[in-house]
């Protein structure tokens, strides 16, 4: 069941700047089926009146270091890029293409692409913080065994909203979110696939923290939960307001959130709790050291 209602769409649309769709998709081993399903959800999002649709992390491939090289593509010449470009143009919608493995020379990246309603690639973000963890008797995972890290922040503007992109593990690094706030972002979107250990503990907490700290909207978009061997995603795609309030949350099954976003709330929170102007930048600051 899609998480929206006709009444809410009719009464809230006039007050909102954009309508956001977050697609929690079941991912299998068949690459073509995964791509086709993603396109079908882009279609559904457009039918629901969305201006922007976001796909989950690693939507064309099972999530795992052994899979990345087999599913990786060049961007924008690969088949996944071609499908996203065509769908964005056909349905006249912004598409945040979750992530898929990117091959560039002899390196692999976990990469998010953004396509405008004309089907043009307008932004690309490579996961900056690689998921290397070892929780005793729970889970061990090392993205760095295969992937290389990105080294650039990525923003784009759509429907009057400036959006910053991160991927999954990036959300744990509050400095990155703060840098996006410094650049003027009103929303952060993280395609993400937390696991069954860290998901129950930190998934919602981290999203509410980043939203509250930076007084902006935060969305994390997960694959649906699968069964069987391999990496199991937590699911629970979530949208959080600048107040730190959970506006919408899915369970673990395949589903989609469609929600109107009112950017006036960003201004409201920042005016009423003016932490930004109260920061002691004479004593501390958050600085981007890489070249812009």
C-alpha positions in Angstrom: 0.0 0.0 0.0 1.4 3.4 -1.0 1.9 5.7 2.0 -0.2 8.7 0.8 -3.8 9.8 0.7 -6.0 11.8 -1.7 -7.1 14.1 1.1 -3.5 14.8 2.2 -2.4 15.5 -1.4 -5.3 17.9 -2.0 -5.0 19.9 1.2 -1.3 20.0 1.6 -0.1 20.4 -2.0 -0.8 24.2 -2.2 1.4 24.8 0.9 4.3 22.5 -0.2 7.2 23.2 -2.5 7.7 19.7 -3.8 6.5 16.1 -3.5 9.0 13.5 -2.7 8.8 9.7 -3.3 11.1 7.2 -1.6 11.0 3.8 -3.2 11.9 0.8 -1.0 12.5 -1.9 -3.6 13.1 -5.6 -3.3 16.5 -6.4 -5.0 17.4 -9.8 -6.5 20.3 -11.3 -8.4 18.9 -10.5 -11.9 20.2 -7.2 -13.0 17.7 -6.5 -15.7 14.8 -7.3 -13.4 16.2 -5.0 -10.8 16.5 -2.2 -13.3 13.0 -2.8 -14.7 11.6 -2.8 -11.2 13.3 0.6 -10.5 11.8 2.0 -13.6 8.3 0.8 -12.6 8.7 2.6 -9.3 9.7 5.8 -11.1 6.4 5.4 -13.1 4.4 4.9 -9.8 6.0 7.9 -8.3 5.0 10.0 -11.2 1.5 8.7 -11.0 1.4 9.8 -7.4 2.4 13.3 -8.5 6.0 13.2 -7.2 8.5 15.8 -8.4 11.5 13.7 -7.2 11.8 10.0 -6.7 14.7 8.3 -4.8 15.8 4.7 -5.3 17.7 2.7 -2.6 21.3 1.9 -2.2 22.7 -0.8 -4.6 19.4 -1.1 -6.4 20.7 -3.0 -9.5 22.8 -5.5 -7.6 22.8 -7.6 -4.4 24.8 -5.8 -1.7 28.2 -7.4 -1.2 31.8 -7.0 -2.2 31.7 -10.2 -4.2 28.9 -8.8 -6.4 30.2 -5.2 -7.0 32.7 -6.0 -9.9 30.1 -8.2 -11.7 27.4 -5.5 -11.7 29.6 -2.5 -12.1 29.2 -0.1 -15.0 30.7 3.0 -16.5 28.7 6.2 -15.9 26.9 7.5 -17.9 27.5 5.0 -20.7 26.2 1.9 -18.8 22.8 0.3 -19.1 21.6 1.4 -15.7 22.4 5.0 -16.4 20.6 4.7 -19.8 17.5 3.3 -18.1 17.5 6.0 -15.4 18.0 8.8 -18.0 15.2 7.4 -20.2 12.8 7.0 -17.3 13.5 10.5 -15.9 12.8 12.0 -19.4 9.7 9.8 -20.1 8.0 10.6 -16.8 9.4 14.2 -16.5 10.7 13.7 -13.0 13.9 14.1 -11.0 15.4 10.7 -10.3 17.9 10.2 -7.5 19.3 6.9 -8.7 19.9 5.3 -5.4 23.4 3.8 -5.9 25.0 1.1 -8.1 28.6 0.0 -8.5 30.6 2.2 -10.8 33.7 1.1 -12.7 36.2 3.9 -13.6 39.4 2.5 -15.0 40.7 -0.1 -12.5 38.7 1.3 -9.6 35.2 0.7 -8.3 32.9 3.1 -6.5 29.5 3.0 -4.8 27.9 5.9 -6.7 24.6 7.9 -6.7 23.5 9.6 -9.9 20.9 12.3 -10.2 18.9 12.9 -13.4 16.7 15.9 -14.3 13.3 15.7 -16.0 15.0 16.1 -19.4 17.0 12.9 -18.7 20.3 14.7 -18.2 22.8 13.7 -15.6 23.1 16.7 -13.3 25.0 15.3 -10.3 27.1 12.3 -9.3 28.2 11.4 -5.8 30.7 8.6 -4.8 30.4 7.2 -1.3 33.0 9.0 0.8 33.1 6.9 3.9 33.4 3.2 3.2 31.6 0.7 5.3 34.3 -1.2 7.2 33.0 -2.6 10.5 33.6 -5.6 12.8 31.0 -6.1 15.4 31.9 -9.2 17.4 29.7 -12.2 16.8 27.3 -10.0 14.7 28.6 -8.6 11.4 31.9 -8.0 9.7 32.0 -6.1 6.4 34.8 -4.3 4.5 33.7 -2.2 1.5 37.3 -1.1 1.1 38.3 -4.6 0.0 36.8 -3.7 -3.4 35.6 0.0 -3.4 37.5 3.2 -3.5 36.2 6.3 -1.6 34.9 9.4 -3.2 36.3 12.8 -2.3 33.7 15.4 -3.2 30.4 16.7 -1.8 27.4 16.8 -4.2 24.5 19.1 -4.2 21.8 19.9 -6.7 18.6 22.1 -6.8 15.1 21.0 -7.7 11.8 22.8 -7.2 13.5 25.5 -5.1 15.1 23.0 -2.7 18.9 22.5 -2.4 19.6 18.8 -1.7 22.8 17.2 -0.5 23.6 13.6 -1.2 25.3 11.0 1.1 25.3 7.2 1.0 24.5 5.0 4.0 27.6 5.0 6.3 28.1 8.6 5.4 25.3 9.5 7.8 27.4 8.6 10.8 29.7 11.5 10.1 28.0 14.6 11.3 30.8 16.9 9.9 29.7 16.0 6.4 26.0 16.9 7.2 27.2 20.2 8.7 29.2 21.0 5.6 26.0 20.5 3.5 24.2 22.9 5.9 27.0 25.4 5.4 26.4 25.2 1.6 22.7 26.0 2.2 21.1 22.6 1.9 17.5 22.2 3.0 17.4 18.5 2.6 19.8 15.6 2.8 19.1 12.3 1.1 21.0 9.1 1.8 20.3 5.9 -0.2 21.2 3.4 2.5 21.2 -0.3 3.4 21.7 -0.6 7.2 21.8 -4.2 8.4 19.9 -6.2 11.0 22.4 -5.3 13.7 22.9 -1.6 13.3 19.5 -0.9 11.8 17.4 -1.4 15.0 20.1 0.5 17.0 21.0 3.5 14.9 18.9 3.8 11.7 16.3 6.2 13.0 18.5 7.8 15.7 21.1 8.9 13.1 18.4 10.4 10.8 16.7 12.3 13.6 20.1 13.5 14.8 21.3 14.8 11.4 17.9 16.5 10.9 17.8 18.1 14.3 21.5 19.2 14.3 21.2 20.9 10.9 17.5 21.9 10.9 16.7 20.3 7.6 14.8 17.4 6.1 16.6 14.0 6.0 15.5 10.9 4.0 17.1 7.5 4.1 16.0 5.0 1.4 16.6 1.3 1.9 16.1 -1.8 -0.1 13.3 -4.0 1.1 14.4 -6.8 3.4 15.3 -10.0 1.7 15.6 -13.5 3.1 18.3 -16.2 2.8 22.1 -15.9 2.8 24.0 -12.7 2.2 23.6 -9.2 3.5 20.1 -8.5 4.9 18.9 -4.9 4.8 16.9 -3.5 7.7 14.4 -1.7 5.5 12.4 1.0 7.3 12.8 3.8 4.7 12.2 7.0 6.7 11.6 10.7 6.2 12.4 13.1 9.0 11.5 16.8 9.4 13.7 19.7 10.4 12.2 19.4 13.9 13.6 15.8 14.2 10.1 14.4 13.8 9.5 11.2 11.8 7.1 12.2 9.1 6.8 8.8 7.4 8.4 5.3 7.9 7.9 2.0 6.1 8.2 -1.5 7.5 10.6 -4.0 5.8 8.5 -5.0 2.8 8.6 -3.4 -0.7 6.6 -0.1 -0.6 6.9 3.6 -1.2 6.5 6.8 0.7 5.0 9.8 -1.1 5.1 13.0 0.9 4.7 16.7 0.4 7.7 18.7 1.6 7.1 22.3 2.9 10.3 24.2 2.8 8.8 26.9 5.0 9.3 24.5 7.9 13.0 24.8 7.4 12.9 28.5 7.8 10.5 28.2 10.7 12.8 26.0 12.7 15.9 28.0 11.9 14.2 31.2 13.0 12.7 29.9 16.2 15.8 28.0 17.3 18.6 30.1 15.8 21.5 27.8 16.7 23.3 28.7 13.4 23.9 32.3 14.3 24.7 31.3 17.9 27.6 29.0 16.9 30.9 30.1 18.4 32.9 30.1 15.1 35.4 32.3 16.9 36.3 29.2 18.8 35.4 26.3 16.5 34.2 25.6 13.0 33.6 22.8 10.4 35.8 23.3 7.3 35.9 21.5 3.9 39.6 21.0 3.1 39.3 19.6 -0.4 39.3 21.8 -3.5 35.8 22.8 -4.7 
